[in-house]
């Protein structure tokens, strides 16, 4: 006889366990399943046991509408967002911060990785460099001798398409008629435009092959000629007439050639400048005053080429200067920007370490936001348990529940992404000011939206994966009977994620503190001179200018030097003195100065005297710094003779070390010689401190324009020149601090949400304890203890990781701090205070509630 299956799920389940009735109800079962499949979904497992054939029929008759399912899931997701406003706000806030940090770091990293890629020969352009043993270390330098370029181009013409000999960049005054402009430029051989991939506006890339040729950038041409056509016009540079043979587009900001305002013919200069011509004719392989750029032929392996050319310079050095460690090598353009730091001859990173550092921070901060979502979702398991139980009893299978929870998480991430898009558009100008970049959010490109939506999908799946799998695993029979309890594994997972969050946050706090201390250590380093109230002007001075300036009362001293006070341009190693080890070849900074140099910068004389116009013999005198005397192994150097390039110089004094180069490197041995005419490159002026700086500068400008009416007065304070050395690492420090703050905020947001939920779950327990006499402090300790222990565990994990990572980072600086214990303790205590404060915001408030309100429904 036919039997109709009972309508109620529990009775049907019991009845259906008897297989004798399966045949009788099969038709009715199929019909009912087609009409309302959800009412019989809970019987799937039983059907699999007794009649697997029915399963195939049932699933064959059901046509799932995935569009309706997605619409349903989105509707449920929006309802949950509205129902749980505080949790939704915390989740969205954390995701917004995480996505915002990731986006800005991504744009910054993309900009860093894009350097030099505008060059059409990006994969083939190289710089020829050398490693040489100096001061018992293997130093890497771009400076190479003149004959090396000729040897490379003639002997290895199958390896190189172009070899270009180049001077280093320098500032020079270029005049055209009555107009004059200070420009930064370079002297290069004729193939330079091809190596640099210049985009020509006028003329051609072969312009430097012509006699007395000079190429101008678009900006330089505009400054000199205005709207007039500059082509084939005559300009004057260092008393040499040059003809404009081309105008090129300004070199992009993201190029190592950026800022070159002119390129003049090096070959023409060598012919017409006596000092440079003499140096070139000597074919001195130990005179390193040039640099070489080249393009390799197609499919040339740099490693193989390095093996061929590595001994070129060493083979031509005198026997006393040969060293098998001296090698020539090629540095590819792709490494110029990010991999240009060297430690004892070994590439030790450079900007790439910050690209990796910030990329890691971006991923970790985004992961912290995902952890917040996981923790808060699993913490709400009791609240969502009944929902899951009812949906399962009505026929929802696990895959549908997983899809629902994934939809919720992806929706949250998508909404956060839209908020981030709007915020990033607003903050980009401030971010560019902070990072000294010209980044824009590419909202009009498919790549932005493609990568953005891809990230939304990945983050949505990642953040929703564990909650979806965990919540969908609930057994309806336990949930609906009220016997469900949160799994121990979920509690352990939440605690592990909290530990992970604060491990990252504490490590970032420590990192930011160490970076800041390293910068302060260098900033507070003794300069050895007084840069306050001293200005620098590119170019040499004249007796007339000095006399007029002194008469104006605007200055107290004026001096000239061969290089800026905050840089060293020349180094030599062929000095000798009595008692010197013949095998010892220290590299020494070589600086030329006038008599009043010491008075102008207020250096401190340790022994002997300063240069003095009263002594005509000072033209063959030398002054050493303390490091030079220490390197030479001489305690009292005054009076000794030093031989160099066939001349003998008498040491007349020793001065305190001046901080000339990087503030993060040790001081180098330095010799100061009386200046030669062709080395007069910079004028240093000490302003009268009895006048306001503005008034003193105005007087200097007035005199300067009177003496040099066609020369623009451009100057820079020495203090500004020095502080410019910190700009790059200051930006790194600022970015690290900001991103670390975001990581901490995200962690605290998650902690607050977790604490809020857990306190809510224990509200009645807290009420009962208060009735039994527990104090507010006791109740606060009850709630906070667990979180405090988790943060202490995070500190124990973060500290050794930080010691290893920061120790390796500090190794890249010669002048550096040590890792002191109080930094780690302070970071851990700071995290602990933040944790206690965050948890207390919720726990103290609940502990103060009247128990009558918390227990009234009992």
Phi, psi and omega in degrees: 000152179279137178239140177268126180300143178300152184277332187276135187306313185293316178294321178298319181299315180295316182296321187287344179293343177273110185292346182294337184265356185299316182298320185295326187257006186300312181298312180299325180297314180297318181297315181294324181295321179296321183283312183222078185298331184292335184289339182247006184298331183292346182268008184301314183298322179293317179299322179299325181287317189261321182218078180301335178297322179297323179304314181297321179293318182297313183289334176288331182276342185271126177250102183286136176258098186291331178296314178297322180296316180295318179298321178295316180297320179295321179297316178296320181298315179295323177298318179294324178299316181288324184288323185244069188297317183293315180294319179298320179296316179296316180297313181294320179299315179296317180293322178299313179297316180297314180293324180295313177299316181297318180295312183293321176294320178300317178294320178295316179296318179300320178295317179297321182282349183270358184301135175070359183286352174287342179288126184293344178251030187311319184279353185237352180280135180225161170246133179273124183230173178219152173251130180222149179278114178227135177052038178069007176244159177265101184269146177250130183221149175277343183287128182224161180281156181301316184295341183297322181297316180297319180296316181296316184289328183270318185278330184239046181292342176278347181263322186246134172280320179221140171232124186237119173276137186218146169282172171278163182292143176207161180266138181212152178270122178248128183244151175214103186067235179267357180267142179217141181221132172281124183232152170261126182207196187204151173260127184217160176282171196296334183278000183306314181301329178288318179294321183276352182055049180294139175266105187280134174265316176228151182074196181224172178293348179268010185299328182289350179285343182277162184294136175054039187276147171217139176250139181244146172286164181301317180294319180293318179298320179294321180293324183275318190247353183062230181273358181286156178283119183278347186301130177066017175273153181268135172232162181243131179223116181053045178067016175247133177279125180238148181250129180289115182250004178179154175233130182241155177299145177306133183292134185305153180300325183270045177226143178290347176267004183299142177093356178283111182273340177207155173229115181255156182292117178292321181298319178295320180294320179297329181285328190251356177249116188301314185294315180292323179294320179297319178297319181292321182291336179289341182048048183277114180281358180249007178256099187261088184234006180237173168229158184232130171246151182206161169242131179277159175290166180300139173063026176272128179275125183295321181299318180294318179296320179301323178295326181287322190256358191298333183259008187303312182287315182300325180295335183259359179280154174300157184304323182289346183247359179290146175202127184297345178278347177286118184221155174255141178209165179257134178249108185293151182302325183297344180255356186299316188278319189253345183229065185236018177255143184225142178229109182053045175086355182250134179298123186241034175098242189118221181296338182298330181292329177282327174298315178293320182297311182287328175298318178296318179299316181300314180294319181293318180296319177296322179293327176299319179295321177297321179297319177305314181297315180300313183297313183291326179291316179288330178294333179272017186301323180295319181293326182267353186297315181295322177302314180295317181298316180294316180297322179292321181292337178270006172111358179291133178266170187298321181300323178293320179293319177300315180299321180297312181292324176296321178297318179299312182294318180294323177297316178300316181294320180296316177298320178296321180297320178296320177296317180297321180301317178292317181294316183298325179296327182279324187267353183303317178302320179290323178295320178295321178296320181291320186263356183058048178231177178233058183275145173225150177278116186281069184293340183265013181246148178290335180297320181298309183288326178294309178294323180297312180291327175297318177295320178302315181295314182296312181294322178298316179292318181296312184287333182264354186297304183294313177302320182296313181292324182288310184292326182284354182269356182298143177266121186301326184296327179282319183294312185287337176276354178081016181259006182288138173228145180300136181294145175299324181298324179294319178296317179297320180299314180299317180295320179297320180291323176296317178299317180297316180303310185283337172298314178297313183298316180294320178298320178292323176299314180298315180300316180296319179296318181292317178299316180297317180293323178296320178294313179299323178300318180284322180298320183274006181292139178300132181276329184086357178212168179253102181271357181285124179080015178243132180243159180237137178235129177291134181110163182272166181257178175226160179298322180297315180298316181297315181297318181294321180293319178294322180293331181286342182079007183279337184230165175242334178212153176217137180214165178236154179212168183275348181207166178300154181296333184260015178216161171236131185252337185235135176225142180221159182223009183259043176269154176216155178205167182295127179092000181286138175291122183302334181272355183266121183233076180291140175273126188238131171296133182241115185233135178256133183220163175266178187302318187270015182300311181298320179291325183292320182260357180059050175284163185253120179276123181273322184208145178078215184222174178269172171299143184217131181296341180289344181251107179293338181288351181295345177295342176239034180250164178215145175243135182254156168265170185299321180296324178297314180297320180294319179295323179284347180076031183239126182278319182236085187282343185300130180099343181281161179257142175235129180258137181205126177053042177082000180247155178248130181240138180266130177283119182253350181190164175228134183239163174299151178300135172261139177278098186261325187251217182297133178291353180258006178244157178290154177296145180257153174300136186223135174247132177252121179249157174292139193289145171262155188303316186282000177258004181283095187247333184224145178247127178252134183231127173264119182286156178287114184285358175279348179251154171296146184301320180298316180294318179298316179297319180298321178294317179299316180298319181297316179293317182300316181289334177287318181283320180239077188298336183255008183249124179293140179272107180234131184216170174212138176290140179301323179298321178292321178300319180292315182294336179298334180292341183263355187300314184297308183287334174295322177295320178298318180296316180297315179297318179299318180296317180295312182293325176295321178298318178299319179298318180293317179299316180298316179298318180291325175300312179297320180295319179296315178297318180294316179296320179300315183291316182293323177295320178299321180292335183253018183301313181293322177299317180296320178298315179297315179299323181291321176299324182278003172110005180291138178277167177300319180297318179296317180292321177298317179296325179299316182282321189278336188305314184298317181291322178299316179297322179295320179291322176297320176296320177300320180297317180297331178277319186290324186297307179297325177298316180295321180299315181293310184294314183287329175299317177295321180294317181293336179299338181282354179247132177286317180261103190216166176272172170259165177272107184264146188298327186293336178297315182291320179295318181296319179295317179295318179295322178298316178296323180294317179297317178300318180297311181298318180297315182297313181293324183293331180304329180259316188292320181294320179299317179291322181295336181271353181296150176289123180304333180298328179281321183284339184247008188293334180276003176270000000 
